[in-house]
Amino acid sequence: MGVAKKEPIIEMFVTEAGDSISAFDKYRLSAEQAGDFGRELIAELAKLVRIIRRDASMLLFDGIAQVSGTLEKLLDCYRDVRAEKPEFEPFNEVLTAYSEFIHNELYKLTHNEKVNGDNSEIMELISQMDTGVVGFNKLPTAAPAERKQYYIPSRPESDAALVSPKRGVFDGLLMDENKKSEDGLNKPKTPAEILSSLKNRLISFDITDDKMEEIRKLSVRLEHIMDELKAAGKAAELDEIDHLAQGIKAWVMDARMMDFSSVASKAKLAAKDLLKHTGKKAEFEIIGLEDEETALYIEKYKTGNLSKALTHLIRNAVDHGIETPIARVKKGKEEEGHIRVEFMKSDKFKGIEIHFSDDGAGINPDKILKAAEMKGILLNPKETYSMEDILKIPFMAGFTTRKTIGDYSGRGVGLDQVAHLIEEINGRVILKSEEGKGTEVDIELPFDHISE
């Protein structure tokens, strides 16, 4: 039977997920022959499921991502000995059902059929496994006992006061929608108002009972020491207080923050895929993550939006920024282009800066103005627009220079979406470009107050 041709990144997912599930099957069969699922083997299974879950999430294959994520949590329980060793037969049934589900979904992807099939059967099998962990629809019945999982809720999705679909690139965090200037534009917020917006932003995350216990013990110890100091009328034991403060800081970092490794991995995957299928040559470089002593961290909830934004920028750069090898040589450039992503701490504010750049064709201002004129979004005559004004146009909602369906992107395509994604995580985007020399996109992400 013929295989339907898919988008390159989908083909890559099918190949890599196929390799992962094949390795998964080999481990499962070896355990069947041995009649035992050891901890090391479970750890290998968890790694493979994590790869499938991560890549499926990036491509919005929610059915695959959901069941993979649930199975990953189950495997982690057994791997970390937070639950008794699994019963062989029901556990093997779960793994077999998962393998069949993934194989079926991959078959659909390669034969032009709809994915995200019914995963309720495998989800039910996982929920029946007795791990002693609340979260798999089971009360704690297996040692170690009294395991719980807490959920800190966020604001409701319908809270229009906090999320407005009409926001522009710099609205929300930096602009006050309730205050208008004489020309009818939103007035900028004061530094105090911006800080207030950050502090009042509601988010949600899961936290295990182990983590809750850690922070509780740290808090109790700190309270006891403070009581003793007050009773003695002196400020002693400062080293112990510092130790406790550092412990609380480390707990918060672990619960709230993560490094940029997953963001970098997804960016490399996107670049590799697009360069392979466009026939262009470019070095893709990520810097700022190598030195462990100065490791950079970001709030966990921001990584999804940041990964999507970088994927848009990479597609934009590869498809219509970097020229073909022949075209580059004719322009006096090296045959191989250069795309660079740099992560660094900000000197301007408490947070992270991401600098994205390519040495491609850059943005043609006449092309931007012509497209904007055709869409009827120019407010003034074309000749009155400066380059700074022109570089704001691609951020307008729905703006595109795309003319053909086959393109991954047009030069300027997706920049409104990039800005929207970054704005959602309280950041801003700045565009710079010089025709013939390349394009730069700076992303500024201030830390939330709790991360400071």
TAPE-V364938 format. One record per backbone hydrogen bond with DSSP energy under -1.0 kcal/mol. CO is the residue of the C=O (numbers start at 1). NH is the residue of the N-H. E is the energy in kcal/mol with one decimal. If there is no record, write none. Layout:
co=CO nh=NH e=E
co=CO nh=NH e=E
This chain:
co=7 nh=11 e=-2.3
co=8 nh=12 e=-2.3
co=9 nh=13 e=-1.8
co=10 nh=14 e=-2.6
co=11 nh=15 e=-2.2
co=12 nh=16 e=-2.8
co=13 nh=17 e=-3.2
co=14 nh=18 e=-2.0
co=15 nh=19 e=-2.1
co=16 nh=20 e=-2.2
co=17 nh=21 e=-2.6
co=18 nh=22 e=-1.8
co=19 nh=23 e=-2.1
co=20 nh=24 e=-2.2
co=21 nh=25 e=-2.2
co=22 nh=26 e=-1.7
co=23 nh=27 e=-2.1
co=24 nh=28 e=-2.3
co=25 nh=29 e=-2.6
co=26 nh=30 e=-2.1
co=27 nh=31 e=-1.9
co=28 nh=32 e=-2.0
co=29 nh=33 e=-2.1
co=30 nh=34 e=-1.8
co=31 nh=35 e=-1.8
co=31 nh=36 e=-1.5
co=38 nh=42 e=-2.2
co=39 nh=43 e=-2.1
co=40 nh=44 e=-1.6
co=41 nh=45 e=-2.2
co=42 nh=46 e=-2.4
co=43 nh=47 e=-1.7
co=44 nh=48 e=-1.8
co=45 nh=49 e=-2.3
co=46 nh=50 e=-2.3
co=47 nh=51 e=-1.8
co=48 nh=52 e=-1.9
co=49 nh=53 e=-2.7
co=50 nh=54 e=-2.7
co=51 nh=55 e=-2.2
co=52 nh=56 e=-2.4
co=53 nh=57 e=-2.2
co=54 nh=58 e=-1.8
co=55 nh=59 e=-1.4
co=56 nh=61 e=-2.7
co=57 nh=60 e=-1.2
co=60 nh=62 e=-1.5
co=61 nh=65 e=-2.5
co=62 nh=66 e=-3.0
co=63 nh=67 e=-1.9
co=64 nh=68 e=-2.1
co=65 nh=69 e=-2.5
co=66 nh=70 e=-2.1
co=67 nh=71 e=-2.2
co=68 nh=72 e=-2.4
co=69 nh=73 e=-1.8
co=70 nh=74 e=-1.7
co=71 nh=75 e=-2.8
co=72 nh=76 e=-2.3
co=73 nh=77 e=-1.7
co=74 nh=78 e=-1.5
co=75 nh=79 e=-2.8
co=76 nh=80 e=-2.6
co=77 nh=82 e=-2.6
co=87 nh=91 e=-1.7
co=88 nh=92 e=-2.6
co=89 nh=93 e=-2.0
co=90 nh=94 e=-1.8
co=91 nh=95 e=-2.2
co=92 nh=96 e=-2.3
co=93 nh=97 e=-2.3
co=94 nh=98 e=-2.3
co=95 nh=99 e=-2.3
co=96 nh=100 e=-2.3
co=97 nh=101 e=-2.2
co=98 nh=102 e=-2.5
co=99 nh=103 e=-2.5
co=100 nh=104 e=-2.2
co=101 nh=105 e=-2.2
co=102 nh=106 e=-2.6
co=103 nh=107 e=-2.0
co=104 nh=108 e=-2.0
co=105 nh=109 e=-2.0
co=106 nh=110 e=-1.7
co=108 nh=113 e=-2.8
co=110 nh=4 e=-1.6
co=119 nh=123 e=-2.2
co=120 nh=124 e=-2.2
co=121 nh=125 e=-1.9
co=122 nh=126 e=-2.1
co=123 nh=127 e=-2.1
co=124 nh=128 e=-1.2
co=126 nh=129 e=-1.4
co=129 nh=131 e=-1.1
co=133 nh=136 e=-1.3
co=148 nh=209 e=-2.0
co=150 nh=207 e=-2.1
co=156 nh=159 e=-1.8
co=158 nh=160 e=-2.0
co=159 nh=162 e=-1.4
co=159 nh=163 e=-1.4
co=164 nh=167 e=-1.4
co=171 nh=173 e=-2.0
co=174 nh=189 e=-3.2
co=176 nh=179 e=-1.2
co=179 nh=187 e=-2.5
co=181 nh=184 e=-1.9
co=185 nh=181 e=-3.0
co=187 nh=176 e=-3.2
co=190 nh=194 e=-2.4
co=191 nh=195 e=-2.3
co=192 nh=196 e=-2.0
co=193 nh=197 e=-2.1
co=194 nh=198 e=-2.0
co=195 nh=199 e=-2.5
co=196 nh=200 e=-1.8
co=198 nh=201 e=-1.1
co=205 nh=152 e=-1.7
co=207 nh=150 e=-2.5
co=208 nh=212 e=-2.0
co=209 nh=213 e=-2.5
co=210 nh=214 e=-2.0
co=211 nh=215 e=-2.1
co=212 nh=216 e=-1.9
co=213 nh=217 e=-2.5
co=214 nh=218 e=-2.0
co=215 nh=219 e=-2.1
co=216 nh=220 e=-2.5
co=217 nh=221 e=-2.4
co=218 nh=222 e=-2.1
co=219 nh=223 e=-2.3
co=220 nh=224 e=-2.3
co=221 nh=225 e=-2.2
co=222 nh=226 e=-2.2
co=223 nh=227 e=-2.3
co=224 nh=228 e=-2.2
co=225 nh=229 e=-2.3
co=226 nh=230 e=-2.2
co=227 nh=231 e=-2.3
co=228 nh=232 e=-2.0
co=229 nh=234 e=-1.7
co=234 nh=236 e=-1.1
co=237 nh=241 e=-1.9
co=238 nh=242 e=-2.6
co=239 nh=243 e=-2.3
co=240 nh=244 e=-2.3
co=241 nh=245 e=-2.6
co=242 nh=246 e=-2.5
co=243 nh=247 e=-2.0
co=244 nh=248 e=-2.5
co=245 nh=249 e=-2.3
co=246 nh=250 e=-2.5
co=247 nh=251 e=-2.1
co=248 nh=252 e=-2.5
co=249 nh=253 e=-2.4
co=250 nh=254 e=-2.3
co=251 nh=255 e=-2.4
co=252 nh=256 e=-2.7
co=253 nh=257 e=-2.4
co=256 nh=300 e=-2.6
co=258 nh=298 e=-2.7
co=260 nh=264 e=-2.7
co=261 nh=265 e=-2.2
co=262 nh=266 e=-2.0
co=263 nh=267 e=-1.9
co=264 nh=268 e=-2.4
co=265 nh=269 e=-2.0
co=266 nh=270 e=-2.2
co=267 nh=271 e=-2.4
co=268 nh=272 e=-2.7
co=269 nh=273 e=-2.2
co=270 nh=274 e=-2.3
co=271 nh=275 e=-2.5
co=272 nh=276 e=-1.7
co=273 nh=277 e=-1.7
co=274 nh=278 e=-1.2
co=275 nh=279 e=-1.0
co=281 nh=337 e=-3.1
co=283 nh=339 e=-3.0
co=285 nh=341 e=-2.7
co=287 nh=343 e=-2.3
co=292 nh=295 e=-1.4
co=298 nh=258 e=-2.0
co=299 nh=302 e=-1.6
co=300 nh=303 e=-1.3
co=302 nh=306 e=-2.2
co=303 nh=307 e=-2.5
co=304 nh=308 e=-2.0
co=305 nh=309 e=-2.4
co=306 nh=310 e=-2.5
co=307 nh=311 e=-2.1
co=308 nh=312 e=-2.0
co=309 nh=313 e=-2.1
co=310 nh=314 e=-2.6
co=311 nh=315 e=-2.5
co=312 nh=316 e=-2.3
co=313 nh=317 e=-2.5
co=314 nh=318 e=-2.8
co=315 nh=319 e=-2.5
co=316 nh=320 e=-1.9
co=317 nh=321 e=-1.1
co=317 nh=322 e=-3.5
co=321 nh=361 e=-3.1
co=324 nh=328 e=-2.4
co=325 nh=329 e=-2.0
co=326 nh=330 e=-2.0
co=327 nh=331 e=-1.3
co=328 nh=333 e=-3.0
co=329 nh=332 e=-1.6
co=337 nh=283 e=-2.7
co=338 nh=359 e=-1.3
co=339 nh=285 e=-2.9
co=340 nh=357 e=-2.3
co=341 nh=287 e=-2.4
co=342 nh=355 e=-2.5
co=344 nh=353 e=-3.2
co=349 nh=351 e=-1.1
co=350 nh=447 e=-2.9
co=351 nh=346 e=-2.2
co=352 nh=445 e=-3.0
co=353 nh=344 e=-2.1
co=354 nh=443 e=-2.9
co=355 nh=342 e=-2.3
co=356 nh=441 e=-3.0
co=357 nh=340 e=-2.8
co=358 nh=439 e=-1.3
co=361 nh=436 e=-3.9
co=364 nh=368 e=-1.9
co=365 nh=369 e=-2.6
co=366 nh=370 e=-2.4
co=367 nh=371 e=-2.2
co=368 nh=372 e=-2.4
co=369 nh=373 e=-2.5
co=370 nh=374 e=-2.2
co=371 nh=375 e=-1.4
co=372 nh=377 e=-2.2
co=381 nh=384 e=-1.8
co=382 nh=385 e=-1.8
co=386 nh=390 e=-2.4
co=387 nh=391 e=-2.1
co=389 nh=392 e=-1.2
co=390 nh=393 e=-1.2
co=392 nh=395 e=-1.1
co=393 nh=396 e=-2.4
co=396 nh=399 e=-2.2
co=410 nh=413 e=-2.5
co=412 nh=415 e=-1.3
co=414 nh=418 e=-2.6
co=415 nh=419 e=-2.4
co=416 nh=420 e=-2.0
co=417 nh=421 e=-2.7
co=418 nh=422 e=-2.3
co=419 nh=423 e=-2.6
co=420 nh=424 e=-1.9
co=422 nh=427 e=-2.4
co=423 nh=426 e=-2.0
co=428 nh=444 e=-2.6
co=430 nh=442 e=-2.9
co=432 nh=440 e=-3.5
co=434 nh=437 e=-2.4
co=434 nh=438 e=-1.8
co=438 nh=434 e=-2.4
co=439 nh=358 e=-2.1
co=440 nh=432 e=-2.9
co=441 nh=356 e=-2.8
co=442 nh=430 e=-2.5
co=443 nh=354 e=-2.6
co=444 nh=428 e=-1.7
co=445 nh=352 e=-2.8
co=448 nh=451 e=-1.2
